[in-house]
């Protein structure tokens, strides 16, 4: 993606000459001749990284334009151009937020040096901001695991990150770490210094979701007092993660498909196409094939998103990764809460490995965090765990759920958590480490299985 520069100067010859030179150097250049046009240009598209701003414009003074540009994006580097060699004016402009200033007449080497310096400073600051975010992320979670399914996932991530693939679809149950896949792809790609943005598609109505994605123009609707860029625009150069994409309304799906095909979009209420260069990573815990059959998801969008497909395995299929993750979370939370926990007992390890983990890695993390926070010991024991991990008479949950199927164990656990929360579905979902919608979907499946079982029993009785 080309770095972006905006030139605001009332002399057309200056704009033309600077534009030619900077274009040759690989910059994306836009030229405006008034303060109003310059501010409109900065507001109507992604704010440029560097601005060359004439101090004396026909419709405004430089410092007021400088202040408005910094309001649009505090990171923007503004180089003021003045016709006076006044030191006090230069000091005033620097104090007002200008990065540098040039005095007319200037030579092109001066301009190129100032622009290059401003761009490097902008990029350095952006990197520092991203490192801070990444450090927080690194402290909060890791893609821990050495099982075959996870080794395959990491192999695909490495290939995708180093490729030009602009669409990736990640599938897997709730709590398996689909967002971690998106972040890993971003952090190991050439887009790592650009933004990583995320959006949960099930959290917004159709109108609000479109607004969040594509933004709106001033006056597009009653409350649109100002132009607002959407996440697609703010992510330019980086990665956009769309979680629970199967819940996206059909109208928004059509607009997302158009964007993925053309890399262009219009803000709500807008008439001009805007261009961005982003990678979209979409995730779902549903079967999109089933959603297509039900008419709730566009087949063409599915294949457009599925340029590369990654499946996150459920925790119960990851073998010894369960204990690797448990130790990882134990050490991290012991450090965080200043507790003495250092290791996990054999009985506790057996309980972890025999438990079906309907909430996957998220549930394991919550269980370990709760134990470390509430208990005080050096070894994590079964009695430190929630009661669903321990059978009556002591000991860990048997591996086959006392001759019950895995699905029956999961159903029983969900119903037990619901009973313990007095059927508060939001609270139960938090304990299970899944979304409320996922809990409702699971309950519907439990109800259908129970109805089928009752119908089968009734048929058997009538035949007898």
C-alpha positions as CSV (number, residue, x, y, z in Angstrom):
1,X,0.0,0.0,0.0
2,X,1.4,3.4,-1.0
3,X,2.0,5.9,1.8
4,X,-0.5,8.8,1.5
5,X,0.3,12.5,1.3
6,X,-2.1,15.5,1.0
7,X,-0.8,18.8,-0.5
8,X,-2.9,21.9,0.4
9,X,-1.5,24.9,-1.5
10,X,-3.3,27.7,-3.4
11,X,-0.6,27.8,-6.2
12,X,-1.5,25.2,-8.8
13,X,2.0,25.1,-10.1
14,X,3.4,24.1,-6.7
15,X,0.8,21.3,-6.4
16,X,1.7,20.0,-9.9
17,X,5.4,20.0,-9.4
18,X,5.3,18.4,-5.9
19,X,2.8,15.8,-7.1
20,X,5.0,14.7,-10.0
21,X,8.1,14.3,-7.8
22,X,6.3,12.5,-4.9
23,X,4.4,10.2,-7.3
24,X,7.8,9.1,-8.8
25,X,8.9,8.3,-5.2
26,X,6.0,6.0,-4.7
27,X,3.6,8.3,-2.8
28,X,-0.1,8.4,-3.2
29,X,-0.7,12.1,-3.7
30,X,-3.8,14.3,-3.5
31,X,-3.7,18.0,-4.2
32,X,-6.2,20.7,-3.0
33,X,-6.0,24.5,-3.3
34,X,-8.2,25.6,-0.4
35,X,-8.4,24.8,3.3
36,X,-12.1,23.7,2.8
37,X,-11.2,21.3,0.0
38,X,-8.2,20.0,1.9
39,X,-10.2,19.2,5.0
40,X,-13.0,17.7,3.0
41,X,-10.4,15.4,1.2
42,X,-8.9,14.4,4.6
43,X,-12.3,13.6,6.0
44,X,-13.8,11.9,3.0
45,X,-11.1,9.2,2.7
46,X,-8.6,7.7,5.0
47,X,-6.7,10.6,6.6
48,X,-3.3,10.9,5.0
49,X,-0.1,10.1,7.0
50,X,1.6,13.3,5.9
51,X,0.3,16.7,4.9
52,X,2.1,19.6,3.1
53,X,0.2,22.6,4.3
54,X,0.6,26.2,3.0
55,X,0.4,28.7,5.9
56,X,-1.5,31.3,3.9
57,X,-4.6,30.0,2.2
58,X,-7.3,32.1,0.6
59,X,-10.0,30.8,3.0
60,X,-8.1,30.0,6.3
61,X,-4.9,30.5,8.2
62,X,-2.5,27.5,8.5
63,X,-2.7,27.0,12.3
64,X,-6.5,26.6,12.3
65,X,-6.3,24.0,9.4
66,X,-3.5,22.3,11.3
67,X,-5.7,22.0,14.4
68,X,-8.5,20.5,12.4
69,X,-6.2,18.0,10.7
70,X,-4.9,16.8,14.1
71,X,-8.5,16.4,15.3
72,X,-9.2,14.0,12.4
73,X,-6.1,11.9,13.2
74,X,-3.6,12.9,16.0
75,X,-0.9,10.8,14.3
76,X,-0.9,12.8,11.0
77,X,2.5,14.6,10.4
78,X,1.9,18.1,9.1
79,X,4.7,20.0,7.3
80,X,3.9,23.8,7.2
81,X,5.0,25.8,4.2
82,X,5.6,29.5,4.9
83,X,6.8,32.5,2.8
84,X,8.6,34.0,5.8
85,X,11.9,33.1,7.5
86,X,10.4,34.0,10.8
87,X,11.8,31.9,13.7
88,X,9.0,32.9,16.1
89,X,6.4,31.7,13.6
90,X,8.2,28.4,13.2
91,X,8.3,27.9,17.0
92,X,4.6,28.8,17.1
93,X,3.7,26.2,14.4
94,X,5.8,23.5,16.1
95,X,4.0,24.1,19.4
96,X,0.7,24.0,17.6
97,X,1.5,20.4,16.5
98,X,3.3,20.8,13.2
99,X,6.0,18.2,12.5
100,X,8.3,20.5,10.5
101,X,8.2,23.6,8.3
102,X,9.6,24.7,5.0
103,X,10.3,28.3,3.9
104,X,9.6,29.4,0.3
105,X,11.5,29.3,-1.9
106,X,12.6,25.7,-1.2
107,X,14.3,23.1,-3.3
108,X,12.8,19.7,-4.0
109,X,15.5,17.9,-2.0
110,X,14.4,19.8,1.1
111,X,10.9,18.7,0.5
112,X,11.8,15.0,-0.1
113,X,13.9,15.0,3.0
114,X,11.2,16.5,5.2
115,X,8.5,14.2,3.8
116,X,10.7,11.1,4.2
117,X,11.5,12.1,7.8
118,X,7.8,12.7,8.6
119,X,6.8,9.4,7.1
120,X,9.4,7.5,9.1
121,X,8.3,9.2,12.3
122,X,4.7,8.4,11.6
123,X,5.6,4.7,10.9
124,X,7.7,4.5,14.1
125,X,4.9,5.8,16.2
126,X,2.5,3.4,14.6
127,X,4.8,0.5,15.3
128,X,5.2,1.5,19.0
129,X,1.4,1.7,19.4
130,X,1.0,-1.7,17.8
131,X,3.8,-3.2,20.0
132,X,2.0,-2.0,23.1
133,X,-1.2,-3.6,21.9
134,X,0.6,-6.8,20.9
135,X,2.4,-6.9,24.3
136,X,-1.0,-6.8,26.0
137,X,-2.3,-9.5,23.7
138,X,0.8,-11.6,24.3
139,X,0.2,-11.4,28.0
140,X,-3.4,-12.4,27.7
141,X,-3.3,-15.5,25.5
142,X,-1.1,-17.8,23.4
143,X,-1.7,-20.4,20.8
144,X,-0.3,-23.2,23.1
145,X,-0.4,-26.8,21.8
146,X,1.7,-29.5,20.2
147,X,-1.1,-31.9,19.1
148,X,-1.3,-32.9,15.4
149,X,-4.4,-30.8,14.8
150,X,-2.7,-27.7,16.2
151,X,0.5,-28.3,14.3
152,X,-1.5,-28.4,11.1
153,X,-3.3,-25.1,12.1
154,X,0.0,-23.4,12.7
155,X,1.4,-24.7,9.4
156,X,-1.5,-23.2,7.5
157,X,-1.3,-19.9,9.4
158,X,2.4,-19.6,8.3
159,X,1.5,-20.2,4.7
160,X,-1.4,-17.8,4.7
161,X,0.5,-15.1,6.6
162,X,3.2,-15.1,3.9
163,X,0.8,-15.1,1.0
164,X,-1.3,-12.4,-0.7
165,X,-4.6,-14.2,0.2
166,X,-7.1,-11.5,1.1
167,X,-9.9,-13.8,2.5
168,X,-9.7,-16.5,5.1
169,X,-12.5,-18.5,6.8
170,X,-11.9,-20.0,10.2
171,X,-14.3,-22.5,11.6
172,X,-14.6,-24.2,15.0
173,X,-16.7,-24.4,18.1
174,X,-17.0,-21.4,20.5
175,X,-14.0,-21.0,22.7
176,X,-11.5,-22.8,20.4
177,X,-9.5,-19.6,19.7
178,X,-10.6,-18.5,16.2
179,X,-9.6,-14.9,16.9
180,X,-6.1,-16.1,17.9
181,X,-5.8,-17.5,14.4
182,X,-6.7,-14.2,12.9
183,X,-4.2,-12.3,15.1
184,X,-1.5,-14.9,14.4
185,X,-2.0,-14.4,10.6
186,X,-1.9,-10.6,11.0
187,X,1.2,-10.6,13.3
188,X,3.2,-12.8,11.0
189,X,2.3,-11.0,7.8
190,X,3.5,-7.9,6.0
191,X,0.4,-6.2,7.4
192,X,1.6,-6.3,11.0
193,X,2.4,-2.6,11.3
194,X,-1.1,-1.7,10.2
195,X,-4.3,-2.0,12.2
196,X,-6.0,-5.2,13.4
197,X,-9.8,-4.6,13.8
198,X,-12.5,-7.0,14.9
199,X,-16.2,-7.0,14.7
200,X,-18.8,-9.5,16.1
201,X,-21.5,-9.7,13.4
202,X,-24.1,-11.1,15.8
203,X,-23.9,-8.0,18.0
204,X,-25.6,-5.5,15.7
205,X,-28.8,-5.1,13.7
206,X,-28.6,-4.9,10.0
207,X,-28.5,-1.1,9.8
208,X,-25.9,-0.8,12.7
209,X,-23.7,-3.5,11.3
210,X,-23.5,-1.8,7.8
211,X,-22.6,1.4,9.6
212,X,-19.9,-0.2,11.7
213,X,-18.4,-1.8,8.6
214,X,-18.6,0.9,6.1
215,X,-19.2,4.1,8.1
216,X,-21.5,7.0,7.1
217,X,-21.5,10.4,5.5
218,X,-22.6,13.5,7.4
219,X,-26.4,13.8,7.1
220,X,-26.9,10.2,6.0
221,X,-29.5,9.8,8.7
222,X,-31.0,11.9,11.5
223,X,-28.3,11.4,14.0
224,X,-25.4,11.6,11.5
225,X,-23.9,14.9,12.7
226,X,-20.5,14.1,11.3
227,X,-18.8,11.8,8.7
228,X,-17.7,8.6,10.4
229,X,-15.3,6.1,8.9
230,X,-16.2,2.4,9.3
231,X,-13.9,-0.4,10.3
232,X,-13.2,-1.4,6.7
233,X,-11.7,2.1,6.2
234,X,-9.9,2.3,9.5
235,X,-8.3,-1.1,8.8
236,X,-6.7,0.0,5.6
237,X,-3.4,-1.9,5.1
238,X,-4.2,-4.3,7.9
239,X,-6.6,-7.2,8.9
240,X,-10.3,-7.1,9.6
241,X,-11.6,-10.0,11.7
242,X,-15.4,-10.7,11.3
243,X,-16.5,-13.0,14.1
244,X,-19.8,-15.0,13.8
245,X,-20.0,-14.1,10.1
246,X,-22.8,-16.7,9.7
247,X,-25.1,-14.3,11.7
248,X,-24.6,-11.5,9.2
249,X,-27.9,-10.3,7.6
250,X,-28.3,-11.2,3.9
251,X,-28.4,-7.5,2.8
252,X,-25.1,-6.9,4.5
253,X,-23.7,-10.1,3.0
254,X,-24.4,-8.7,-0.5
255,X,-22.5,-5.5,0.3
256,X,-19.6,-7.5,1.9
257,X,-19.4,-9.6,-1.3
258,X,-19.3,-6.6,-3.5
259,X,-16.4,-5.2,-1.3
260,X,-14.5,-8.4,-1.4
261,X,-14.8,-8.6,-5.2
262,X,-13.8,-5.0,-5.9
263,X,-12.0,-3.8,-2.8
264,X,-14.2,-0.7,-3.1
265,X,-17.1,0.5,-0.9
266,X,-19.4,3.4,-0.2
267,X,-20.1,4.9,3.1
268,X,-23.8,4.9,4.1
269,X,-25.3,7.9,2.4
270,X,-22.2,8.3,0.2
271,X,-21.9,8.4,-3.6
272,X,-18.2,8.0,-4.1
273,X,-16.3,4.6,-4.1
274,X,-13.4,4.4,-1.6
275,X,-10.5,2.0,-2.1
276,X,-8.8,0.1,0.7
277,X,-6.3,-2.8,0.9
278,X,-7.2,-5.2,3.7
279,X,-7.2,-8.9,4.5
280,X,-10.6,-10.2,5.8
281,X,-10.5,-13.1,8.2
282,X,-14.1,-14.4,8.9
283,X,-15.0,-16.9,11.6
284,X,-18.0,-19.0,12.4
285,X,-19.0,-21.7,14.9
286,X,-21.9,-22.8,12.7
287,X,-22.1,-25.0,9.6
288,X,-22.3,-22.5,6.8
289,X,-23.3,-25.3,4.4
290,X,-26.4,-25.8,6.6
291,X,-27.0,-22.0,6.7
292,X,-26.8,-21.9,2.9
293,X,-29.4,-24.7,2.6
294,X,-31.7,-22.8,5.0
295,X,-31.4,-19.7,2.9
296,X,-29.6,-17.7,5.6
297,X,-26.2,-17.4,3.9
298,X,-25.1,-16.6,0.4
299,X,-23.3,-19.4,-1.3
300,X,-21.2,-17.0,-3.5
301,X,-20.0,-15.1,-0.3
302,X,-19.1,-18.5,1.3
303,X,-16.8,-19.4,-1.6
304,X,-15.4,-15.9,-1.7
305,X,-14.5,-16.0,2.0
306,X,-13.2,-19.6,1.8
307,X,-10.1,-18.7,-0.3
308,X,-8.3,-20.4,2.5
309,X,-10.0,-22.5,5.2
310,X,-8.7,-23.2,8.7
311,X,-10.6,-25.4,11.2
312,X,-9.8,-25.0,14.9
313,X,-10.2,-28.4,16.6
314,X,-12.3,-28.7,19.8
315,X,-10.2,-29.0,23.0
316,X,-11.5,-32.6,23.6
317,X,-9.7,-33.7,20.4
318,X,-6.3,-32.1,21.3
319,X,-5.0,-34.8,23.7
320,X,-2.1,-33.6,25.9
321,X,-2.7,-30.0,24.8
322,X,-5.2,-29.8,27.6
323,X,-2.5,-30.2,30.2
324,X,-0.1,-27.9,28.3
325,X,-2.8,-25.2,28.3
326,X,-3.8,-25.9,31.9
327,X,-0.2,-25.4,33.1
328,X,0.2,-22.3,30.9
329,X,-2.9,-20.7,32.5
330,X,-1.9,-21.9,36.0
331,X,1.5,-20.2,35.8
332,X,0.1,-17.0,34.3
333,X,-2.8,-16.6,36.8
334,X,-0.5,-17.5,39.7
335,X,1.8,-14.7,38.7
336,X,-1.1,-12.3,38.0
337,X,-2.8,-12.9,41.4
338,X,0.4,-13.5,43.4
339,X,-0.6,-17.1,44.3
340,X,1.6,-20.1,45.2
341,X,0.3,-22.5,42.6
342,X,3.1,-24.2,40.7
343,X,1.8,-27.5,39.3
344,X,-1.2,-29.8,38.7
345,X,-1.8,-33.1,40.6
346,X,-2.2,-36.4,38.8
347,X,-5.9,-36.6,39.9
348,X,-6.6,-33.1,38.6
349,X,-4.8,-33.9,35.3
350,X,-7.0,-37.0,34.9
351,X,-10.1,-34.9,35.6
352,X,-9.1,-32.3,33.0
353,X,-8.4,-35.0,30.4
354,X,-11.6,-36.9,30.9
355,X,-13.9,-33.8,30.9
356,X,-15.6,-33.0,27.6
357,X,-14.9,-29.2,27.6
358,X,-18.0,-27.9,25.9
359,X,-16.6,-24.4,26.3
360,X,-13.2,-25.4,24.9
361,X,-10.1,-23.4,25.7
362,X,-12.1,-20.5,27.0
363,X,-13.8,-22.7,29.6
364,X,-10.4,-24.2,30.6
365,X,-9.0,-20.8,31.1
366,X,-12.0,-19.7,33.2
367,X,-11.8,-22.9,35.3
368,X,-8.1,-22.4,36.1
369,X,-8.5,-18.7,36.7
370,X,-11.3,-19.3,39.2
371,X,-9.3,-21.9,41.0
372,X,-6.2,-19.8,41.3
373,X,-8.2,-16.8,42.4
374,X,-10.3,-18.6,45.1
375,X,-7.9,-21.2,46.4
376,X,-4.4,-21.0,48.1
377,X,-2.2,-24.0,47.5
378,X,1.0,-25.0,45.6
379,X,-0.7,-27.9,43.7
380,X,-4.0,-27.7,41.8
381,X,-6.2,-30.5,43.1
382,X,-9.7,-31.9,42.0
383,X,-11.3,-30.2,45.1
384,X,-10.3,-26.8,43.7
385,X,-12.4,-27.4,40.6
386,X,-16.1,-26.9,40.1
387,X,-18.2,-29.9,41.3
388,X,-19.0,-31.2,37.7
389,X,-15.3,-32.3,37.6
390,X,-15.7,-34.7,40.5
391,X,-18.1,-37.7,40.7
392,X,-20.0,-38.7,43.8
393,X,-17.8,-40.6,46.2
394,X,-14.7,-38.7,45.1
395,X,-12.3,-39.2,42.2
396,X,-12.3,-37.5,38.7
397,X,-15.1,-37.8,36.1
398,X,-14.7,-41.2,34.3
399,X,-13.4,-41.0,30.8
400,X,-16.5,-42.4,29.1
401,X,-19.0,-40.6,31.3
402,X,-20.2,-43.8,33.0
403,X,-21.1,-45.4,29.7
404,X,-22.7,-42.3,28.4
405,X,-21.9,-40.8,25.0
406,X,-19.9,-37.6,24.8
407,X,-22.9,-35.7,23.6
408,X,-24.9,-36.9,26.7
409,X,-22.1,-35.8,29.0
410,X,-22.1,-32.3,27.3
411,X,-25.9,-32.0,27.5
412,X,-25.9,-33.0,31.2
413,X,-23.2,-30.5,32.0
414,X,-25.0,-27.7,30.2
415,X,-28.3,-28.5,32.1
416,X,-26.4,-28.7,35.4
417,X,-24.9,-25.2,34.9
418,X,-28.3,-23.9,34.0
419,X,-29.8,-25.4,37.2
420,X,-27.0,-23.9,39.3
421,X,-27.7,-20.4,37.8
422,X,-31.5,-20.7,38.3
423,X,-31.8,-20.9,34.5
424,X,-30.1,-17.5,33.9
425,X,-29.0,-18.1,30.4
426,X,-26.6,-15.2,30.2
427,X,-24.8,-16.2,33.4
428,X,-24.7,-19.9,32.3
429,X,-23.2,-18.9,29.0
430,X,-20.4,-17.0,30.8
431,X,-19.6,-19.9,33.0
432,X,-19.6,-22.3,30.1
433,X,-17.3,-19.9,28.1
434,X,-19.7,-19.7,25.1
435,X,-21.9,-16.9,23.7
436,X,-25.6,-16.7,24.8
437,X,-26.6,-17.5,21.2
438,X,-24.5,-20.6,21.2
439,X,-26.1,-21.7,24.4
440,X,-29.6,-21.2,23.0
441,X,-28.6,-23.2,19.9
442,X,-27.2,-26.1,22.1
443,X,-30.4,-26.1,24.1
444,X,-32.5,-26.3,21.0
445,X,-30.5,-29.3,19.9
446,X,-30.9,-30.9,23.4
447,X,-34.6,-30.4,23.1
448,X,-34.8,-31.9,19.6
449,X,-32.8,-35.0,20.8
450,X,-35.1,-35.4,23.8
451,X,-38.1,-35.2,21.6
452,X,-36.7,-37.7,19.2
453,X,-35.9,-40.0,22.1
454,X,-39.4,-39.7,23.5
455,X,-40.9,-40.4,20.1
456,X,-38.7,-43.5,19.7
457,X,-39.7,-44.7,23.2
458,X,-43.4,-44.2,22.4
459,X,-43.1,-46.1,19.2
460,X,-41.4,-49.0,21.0
461,X,-44.1,-49.1,23.6
462,X,-46.9,-49.1,21.0
463,X,-45.3,-51.9,19.1
464,X,-44.9,-53.9,22.3
